[in-house]
C-alpha cells in the first residue's frame, strides 16, 4: 500500500507540474526589448503576444537597488517612459519587464511569471540628438553661423532644458560647407552656438549644414542629425549660371558668325581680283 500511495503521489505531482508548465507557456513574455531615446526623452519598448496580461517595469542603476517605475506598474501598453527615472543621466541603467496576470490573486506566485531584462543604457552617452536650427549671415569674405540648441522634454524649476543644459562643455557643433556649384566640402568644429567661417571668396554663394557633435561619446553616437541646409546669397554670375544647352547655343552662334565672316571675306577677295586684272600684262 505504501508503494501504491507513493506512485499516486508522484503521479499527482507530475500532472500538476505538466499543467503548470503548459499554462506557463501561454503567458506572454516581453521580447525584442530596446531603448528609444531622442534628446534625452527615453522610452523602453518591447513586443509581446496579444493577451490580457499586464506588465510592470523595474529599473536599476549599475550597482544599485531595483526600483519600480511609477508610470509603468501593471500597464497594458508595450512601452514605458523612463525619462524622469534615469537620473543622473550619465549612468548606466538596466530594466526588468515582468509579466503579471490581469487580476492579482493570493494564489499567484509572481516569481513564477516570466520576465525579461533590458540591455544596459546610458542616456548621456547614447541618446540621439535631433536636427538643429541655424541661420547664416554673409559678411564680406566670411559667414557667421548662428545655432539654436535643441530643447529636451525635461523641465527643472519651470525651465525647459536644452541639450546644452545637460551636455554643457561636451556639446560642440560640426559645420559642413561648400561653395555653390562645387563638390568639395570642408568641416569645422565649433565649441559655441556662434561660429565664424572665414577665408571665403567674396560675392560667392556658400551652403552650410550643421549637426550636434559630442566627441566624448563613442563614434557611433557622436553626431546628431543634420539640420536643413542653408545657403548664402551670391552676386549674380551669368557665366556660372548658364546651362549646358545655353553653352551649346552660344557655340553654335559663334561658329555660324565665323563661317559667315570667312565666306564673305573669300567672296570679296574674288570680286576684287575679277575687277582688277593683273598689271603685268599692260604694255611698256
PyMOL commands that set and color helices and strands:
alter all, ss='L'
color gray80, all
select helices_A, chain A and resi 2-25+110-112+123-126+163-170+219-221+238-241+244-275+279-281
alter helices_A, ss='H'
color red, helices_A
select strands_A, chain A and resi 31-38+41-47+54-61+66-68+79-81+93-100+115-117+133-139+142-148+151-156+159-162+172-179+186-190+194-197+206-213+230-231
alter strands_A, ss='S'
color yellow, strands_A
deselect
rebuild
show_as cartoon
